[in-house]
């Protein structure tokens, strides 16, 4: 395999890993699965939702039950992402 092909293959593998993470995030959000959310972040991760929330991701996840209380289900479409 040429170095160029190796680079292209690595780019595809990286994109796939990112897509799997995005899909897991959407799945956790749709199902209000806050434990799954926790597994998707590093313990000291920062979450920035603009003026809505900025701080430790684990603190944001702690607020989700109150935020989602009146939401039966959410639906995210991850297939429209473009690279």
LOKOLRO-785603 format. One line per 4 residues: their letters; for each residue x negated, y, z negated of N, C-alpha, C. Coordinates in nm, 4 decimals, m for minus. Layout:
<dovexs>
a> X/Y/Z/X/Y/Z/X/Y/Z | ...
</dovexs>
This chain:
<dovexs>
xxxx> m0.0852/m0.1181/0.0000/0.0000/0.0000/0.0000/m0.0895/0.1241/0.0000 | m0.0536/0.2176/0.0837/m0.1334/0.3402/0.0942/m0.1054/0.4309/m0.0259 | m0.1981/0.5218/m0.0566/m0.1743/0.6167/m0.1656/m0.0468/0.6991/m0.1453 | m0.0172/0.7336/m0.0193/0.1042/0.8102/0.0098/0.2297/0.7282/m0.0224
xxxx> 0.2268/0.6021/0.0147/0.3414/0.5149/m0.0155/0.3566/0.4941/m0.1658 | 0.2451/0.4806/m0.2359/0.2494/0.4668/m0.3813/0.3121/0.5909/m0.4446 | 0.2753/0.7072/m0.3938/0.3303/0.8332/m0.4439/0.4806/0.8414/m0.4166 | 0.5219/0.8017/m0.2969/0.6640/0.8025/m0.2629/0.7419/0.7036/m0.3491
xxxx> 0.6847/0.5856/m0.3709/0.7499/0.4856/m0.4551/0.7643/0.5371/m0.5976 | 0.6597/0.5997/m0.6499/0.6668/0.6534/m0.7855/0.7731/0.7618/m0.7953 | 0.7842/0.8463/m0.6937/0.8873/0.9507/m0.6925/1.0265/0.8882/m0.6972 | 1.0466/0.7818/m0.6207/1.1771/0.7132/m0.6226/1.2055/0.6505/m0.7584
xxxx> 1.1051/0.5883/m0.8184/1.1230/0.5291/m0.9509/1.1546/0.6367/m1.0550 | 1.0873/0.7499/m1.0455/1.1132/0.8605/m1.1383/1.2551/0.9136/m1.1222 | 1.2988/0.9314/m0.9968/1.4354/0.9783/m0.9718/1.5377/0.8798/m1.0260 | 1.5133/0.7513/m1.0080/1.6061/0.6500/m1.0582/1.6148/0.6541/m1.2106
xxxx> 1.5012/0.6703/m1.2759/1.5004/0.6786/m1.4223/1.5792/0.8006/m1.4703 | 1.5617/0.9126/m1.4014/1.6361/1.0336/m1.4367/1.7857/1.0125/m1.4144 | 1.8235/0.9499/m1.3032/1.9647/0.9248/m1.2740/2.0270/0.8337/m1.3800 | 1.9533/0.7328/m1.4233/2.0047/0.6438/m1.5275/2.0256/0.7192/m1.6581
xxxx> 1.9360/0.8106/m1.6913/1.9508/0.8914/m1.8118/2.0716/0.9847/m1.8003 | 2.0887/1.0468/m1.6852/2.2042/1.1347/m1.6630/2.3346/1.0553/m1.6742 | 2.3376/0.9384/m1.6133/2.4577/0.8549/m1.6210/2.4873/0.8122/m1.7639 | 2.3844/0.7788/m1.8396/2.4042/0.7417/m1.9801/2.4583/0.8607/m2.0594
xxxx> 2.4074/0.9810/m2.0319/2.4550/1.1021/m2.0983/2.6031/1.1254/m2.0673 | 2.6392/1.1144/m1.9395/2.7789/1.1343/m1.8989/2.8690/1.0296/m1.9632 | 2.8227/0.9071/m1.9674/2.8993/0.7993/m2.0296/2.9222/0.8277/m2.1776 | 2.8185/0.8710/m2.2466/2.8310/0.9029/m2.3889/2.9290/1.0183/m2.4099
xxxx> 2.9210/1.1204/m2.3244/3.0119/1.2351/m2.3359/3.1555/1.1929/m2.3086 | 3.1760/1.1166/m2.2028/3.3113/1.0740/m2.1657/3.3777/0.9926/m2.2756 | 3.2999/0.9144/m2.3448/3.3557/0.8230/m2.4449/3.3396/0.8718/m2.5887 | 3.2906/0.9938/m2.6028/3.2692/1.0528/m2.7358/3.1811/0.9608/m2.8201
xxxx> 3.0811/0.9008/m2.7584/2.9926/0.8053/m2.8241/2.8692/0.8794/m2.8753 | 2.8826/0.9352/m2.9942/2.7762/1.0198/m3.0482/2.6527/0.9402/m3.0883 | 2.6687/0.8140/m3.1216/2.5518/0.7312/m3.1499/2.4702/0.7092/m3.0226 | 2.5385/0.6906/m2.9108/2.4674/0.6777/m2.7838/2.3958/0.8084/m2.7509
xxxx> 2.4639/0.9223/m2.7754/2.3981/1.0517/m2.7557/2.2669/1.0567/m2.8330 | 2.2715/1.0180/m2.9592/2.1509/1.0222/m3.0426/2.0377/0.9404/m2.9819 | 2.0716/0.8285/m2.9192/1.9687/0.7418/m2.8616/1.9060/0.8026/m2.7358 | 1.9682/0.9047/m2.6785/1.9187/0.9648/m2.5553/1.8235/1.0821/m2.5792
xxxx> 1.8109/1.1258/m2.7029/1.7266/1.2396/m2.7378/1.6126/1.1949/m2.8284 | 1.5019/1.2669/m2.8199/1.3975/1.2515/m2.9203/1.4508/1.3152/m3.0488 | 1.4033/1.2678/m3.1612/1.4521/1.3153/m3.2914/1.4389/1.4673/m3.3070 | 1.3345/1.5264/m3.2494/1.3110/1.6707/m3.2644/1.3486/1.7506/m3.1392
xxxx> 1.4306/1.6930/m3.0528/1.4691/1.7590/m2.9271/1.5505/1.8853/m2.9536 | 1.5350/1.9814/m2.8657/1.6122/2.1061/m2.8694/1.7187/2.0988/m2.7607 | 1.8392/2.1397/m2.7951/1.9505/2.1412/m2.7002/1.9911/2.2869/m2.6793 | 2.0005/2.3272/m2.5538/2.0348/2.4657/m2.5222/2.1579/2.4669/m2.4326
xxxx> 2.2722/2.5010/m2.4916/2.3976/2.5153/m2.4175/2.4322/2.6630/m2.4015 | 2.3303/2.7446/m2.3804/2.3510/2.8875/m2.3617/2.4040/2.9534/m2.4882 | 2.5042/3.0377/m2.4744/2.5579/3.1089/m2.5911/2.6417/3.0168/m2.6806 | 2.6753/2.8990/m2.6317/2.7578/2.8044/m2.7073/2.6794/2.7390/m2.8210
xxxx> 2.5574/2.6948/m2.7937/2.4742/2.6307/m2.8956/2.3300/2.6295/m2.8477 | 2.2387/2.6582/m2.9405/2.0959/2.6408/m2.9168/2.0327/2.6009/m3.0483 | 1.9717/2.4843/m3.0494/1.9083/2.4348/m3.1710/1.8735/2.2878/m3.1562 | 1.8532/2.2217/m3.2686/1.8193/2.0805/m3.2654/1.9328/1.9992/m3.2043
xxxx> 1.8974/1.9101/m3.1146/1.9982/1.8273/m3.0476/2.0790/1.7465/m3.1488 | 2.0140/1.6960/m3.2527/2.0857/1.6158/m3.3527/2.1904/1.7002/m3.4257 | 2.1627/1.8279/m3.4455/2.2608/1.9174/m3.5064/2.3774/1.9414/m3.4108 | 2.3471/1.9548/m3.2820/2.4543/1.9696/m3.1834/2.5433/1.8449/m3.1833
xxxx> 2.4825/1.7289/m3.1846/2.5593/1.6043/m3.1861/2.6465/1.5973/m3.3110 | 2.5959/1.6478/m3.4231/2.6761/1.6506/m3.5466/2.8026/1.7343/m3.5309 | 2.7997/1.8362/m3.4432/2.9166/1.9227/m3.4247/3.0179/1.8652/m3.3253 | 2.9782/1.7637/m3.2488/3.0652/1.7122/m3.1433/3.2003/1.6597/m3.1908
xxxx> 3.2095/1.5896/m3.3036/3.3430/1.5440/m3.3443/3.4440/1.6578/m3.3565 | 3.4033/1.7716/m3.4103/3.4942/1.8860/m3.4216/3.5255/1.9454/m3.2845 | 3.4232/1.9560/m3.2003/3.4424/2.0118/m3.0664/3.5352/1.9238/m2.9839 | 3.5181/1.7926/m2.9959/3.5917/1.6978/m2.9127/3.7241/1.6528/m2.9740
xxxx> 3.7590/1.7024/m3.0899/3.8777/1.6545/m3.1613/4.0048/1.6607/m3.0772 | 4.0205/1.7636/m2.9981/4.1437/1.7767/m2.9191/4.1287/1.7227/m2.7768 | 4.0180/1.6572/m2.7491/3.9933/1.6019/m2.6154/4.0088/1.4505/m2.6203 | 4.1031/1.3989/m2.5440/4.1196/1.2543/m2.5422/4.0058/1.1870/m2.4674
xxxx> 3.9719/1.2404/m2.3518/3.8638/1.1831/m2.2725/3.8088/1.2907/m2.1802 | 3.6842/1.2787/m2.1497/3.6181/1.3688/m2.0558/3.5767/1.2863/m1.9351 | 3.5673/1.3489/m1.8217/3.5200/1.2794/m1.7017/3.4148/1.3648/m1.6345 | 3.2987/1.3088/m1.6179/3.1899/1.3771/m1.5511/3.1613/1.3047/m1.4194
xxxx> 3.1240/1.3806/m1.3211/3.0856/1.3215/m1.1934/2.9360/1.3426/m1.1771 | 2.8620/1.2362/m1.1892/2.7166/1.2454/m1.1773/2.6704/1.2159/m1.0351 | 2.7581/1.1750/m0.9491/2.7163/1.1364/m0.8141/2.6916/1.2560/m0.7237 | 2.7289/1.3760/m0.7661/2.7114/1.4922/m0.6789/2.5772/1.5599/m0.6984
xxx> 2.4910/1.5025/m0.7802/2.3596/1.5633/m0.8037/2.2757/1.5580/m0.6777 | 2.2007/1.6634/m0.6571/2.1117/1.6702/m0.5419/1.9703/1.6908/m0.5900 | 1.8773/1.6342/m0.5216/1.7347/1.6471/m0.5582/1.6720/1.7543/m0.4787
</dovexs>
